[in-house]
Amino acid sequence: MSILEKLGLAPKKDKGAPVIGEKKKKQEQASSLRNNIYVRILIIAGFLVILAASVPHTSYQEPVNYRVGEPWRADNLTAPFTFPIQKDQETIEQEREEIRTSTPPIYNVNHDAEIRSQSNIDSLFQKLQPVLNSYEQWQKARQSNAESASKDSLRFVRFRNNSPVQLTNRAWNTLLENYRQTEIINQPANTKSAPVNEFIGAYLKSQLENITAELFNDGIINVVKNNFSSEEIIVRDLKEYTERTRNMATLRDLSEAKEYAQHQFSNTFNEEMSEVASQLFNQVIQPNIIFDEKETQAHINKALSSISLSKGAVAQGQVIIRRGDIVTEQKLNMLQSLADARVQNASDVERWLRYGGDILAVIAIVTIFFFYLFLYRRHIFMNNSMLLLVLLAMAIIAVGSSIVYELESISSYIVPVAIAPIILTIIFDSRVGLLATITLALITGLIDGNNFEYVTATTVACSLGLFSVRDIKKRSQFFFTTPGIVFLSYTVVILAFSMTSFNGWSTLGNELFFVAINAIFILFTYPLILLFEKAFKVTTDFTLLELSDTNLPLLKKLMTDAPGTFHHSLQVSNLAEAAAGAIGANSLLCRVGGLYHDIGKMENPGYFTENQTEGNEHDKLKPRMSALVIKAHVSNGVKIAREHKLPEVVIDFIETHHGTSLIKFFWDKAKEQADADKKEIREEDFRYDGPLPQTKETGILLLADCVEASSRAMKDPNYQKIENLIDKMIDARVNEGQLSNTPLTFQDLTAIKETFLNILVGIYHSRVEYPEDKESKQKEEPSKAKESKRDSQAAPAPSPTEEQEEKESESSPPVDKYYNS
């Protein structure tokens, strides 16, 4: 096995090349799709179409907003044409309710009900016969002490239990004992006597038939009478083609019919037999006047359609309201009637002109937003995926506002406009969120009828809401801080406008109710951010916060397998985080990038000086092979990062933290050997493969990495040495062109140097000698020399070796010889 295979650097013969080629092809296709100008035009056009569809184009909004109690600040308004004065909605609703309650319901006579009830009575008594007969047979056998008495008893019980006639045990006993009697037992009075020579059973049946016929003649309705407030109903006989109005008091519902029958039975039979009759009656009675809901509703709708929506008219040229007049309820109604009349009288040309004006206003608003992205956030504008994310978040809010606008009973304040700016602030930055806030406030205000109050409240609330998540560190901000700020901001602005023209506590309370719902909707921002992260493969501060936890398995493995590298990564992340904060870059991203930038060293930790304890593995390798091993930690890191599904933004740090810098130690060593062996070597073999850093954050990490590694190799560090080291290391990277693709400025580099210096001086504070310390020491030496002759002698000159080391440290800063230039 070759040394390359031992180190895991040998190429994969079977599937390496095809996979790499296929991966590269897919990356090129994805990159082409992200940057294709035609795709970008399609995305922007789709966004504009959605906004155009969201703008209402069927209504007319007055050019001046007005409220009851406010003075009319516009010029005198006269009627441009004659138009009717519309009734207010409350009056119309009262008239409708009056019609609904006063319109008599419609019922239909059901002749089949009486026929079925008579048939049910006959059937009921036929079903009683088997039970009665078995009972009589059992009684005869028992009186004669016949042997069959026991068998007849069981037969009777079986017939009674299986009978479809539903009676209580007490009712069964009463019926069986009295069915064949000609007199009612224990009758309290002669009025309770049955006709002579007529069995009780036959008389009971005739009573059921008579009372049922009487009730059917009066009418039994199939609904509860209390469900209708109307005192009269319309009864239609579809068989005889008649229709008549009847008073509800002359009719009975089913429960009243049963009460009436029970009363009649109690006047005819004793208590026990009356109970039997009532239970039998309840099994055969049914309504014969049926409610016709469909016809009733049609009757009501016909009456509702006849309601007049107007109450008088305003003649052409009549003054509606004068400048300075107070807007009253009556004036407001006239103004709204004029607006409605304009909608009805408007021609198609006028409608399309107004709609076209709204569309032009929308285009003007979003053009400012697009120009901002193109000029100051070009990386978003030129990336179709990111542009789609931004416009999709804004389009959803616009569509939601359009839907709410069509629902008259719901205020536009319920739309959680702040969600989109908050998402864009967390994914990108607060300036993108602020521009999105202004754009959405103007567009949704246009949708809401040019509502200036709504635009102001939305702008203030959304701006403060997005600033509350600008440096978000905890998820709890979504659940407490941000919703609270949005709610309070809306409340203050709405209250301020209400104070100028107070419309009553009910109006204010209604608007604040919808604002409260709006604030609750802000709670859905967090899951929406997770959805956008997955869909568009972006990385937010939430993900970075999770990745910054050093207890994660990957970082724990780095700490275990390569403890020196882990310590180095911690120091680099601290340096990069502080430097990023100093120049306004993403400090959290720099911290995470610093923690993971060297994870590739876990593959071969013993080949890096910070992890070496005894011996040097590179003593066994040639310089070119050593350089190959050192370079491999970048590609290994990328591989490990992808295996652990780290975000691409973090992988960028791994790929670029050395740029294309030279591995100088092994390059110099190779040149020495090449000079001795008279062989040619290529500098490219001793340079990292890159790519160069593209962002401020990756550029900062490159500098932090080389400065931290070099500072660890210093001997006897002092303030001046550290300062010289930082200057020379950063200047060397600039001169090599390692930062040429980053937007870092010289002002940024100065701030980065100062930040590195402060931190490294703090790290080495126990050994650092500050410039002022040197001066004080020099002043102290002459005074000490005067005190003693022995002490006044000069200190011995340093040995040539020490002096040489000092000069070398000042002329060329020490470096980590294995992977820094």
Secondary structure, DSSP 8 states (H G I E B T S, - for coil): --HHHHTT-S--TTTHHHHHHHHHHHHHHHHHHHH-HHHHHHHHHHHHHHHHHHS--S----SS---TTSB--S--EE-SS-EEEE--HHHHHHHHHHHHHHS--EEEE-HHHHHHHHHHHHHHHHHHHHHHHHHHHHHHHHHTT-TTHHHHHHHHHHHHHT-SS---HHHHHHHHHHTT-SS-TT-SSGGG---TT--HHHHHHHHHHHHHHHHHHH-EESS-GGG---SEEEEEETTTTEEEEEEGGG-EEHHHHHHHHHHHHHHHS-HHHHHHHHHHHHTT---SEEE-HHHHHHHHHHHHHT---EEEEE-TT-EEE-TT-B--HHHHHHHHHHHHHHHHH--HHHHHHHHHHHHHHHHHHHHHHHHHHHHH-HHHHT-HHHHHHHHHHHHHHHHHHHHHHH-TTS-GGGS-TTHHHHHHHHHT-HHHHHHHHHHHHHHHHHHTTS-HHHHHHHHHHHHHHHHTTTT---THIIIIIHHHHHHHHHHHHHHHHHHHS---HHHHHHHHHHHHHHHHHGGGHHHHHHHHHHHHT---HHHHHHHT-TTSHHHHHHHHH-HHHHHHHHHHHHHHHHHHHHHTS-HHHHHHHHHHTTGGGGSSGGGSGGG--SS-GGGGS-HHHHHHHHHHHHHHHHHHHHHTT--HHHHHHHHHSSTT-B-HHHHHHHHHHHHHHT----GGGGB-------SHHHHHHHHHHHHHHHHHT-SS--HHHHHHHHHHHHHHHHHHTTTTTS---HHHHHHHHHHHHHHHHHHTTTT---HHHHHHHHHHHHHHHHH-HHHHS------HHHHHHHHHHHHS----TTT--
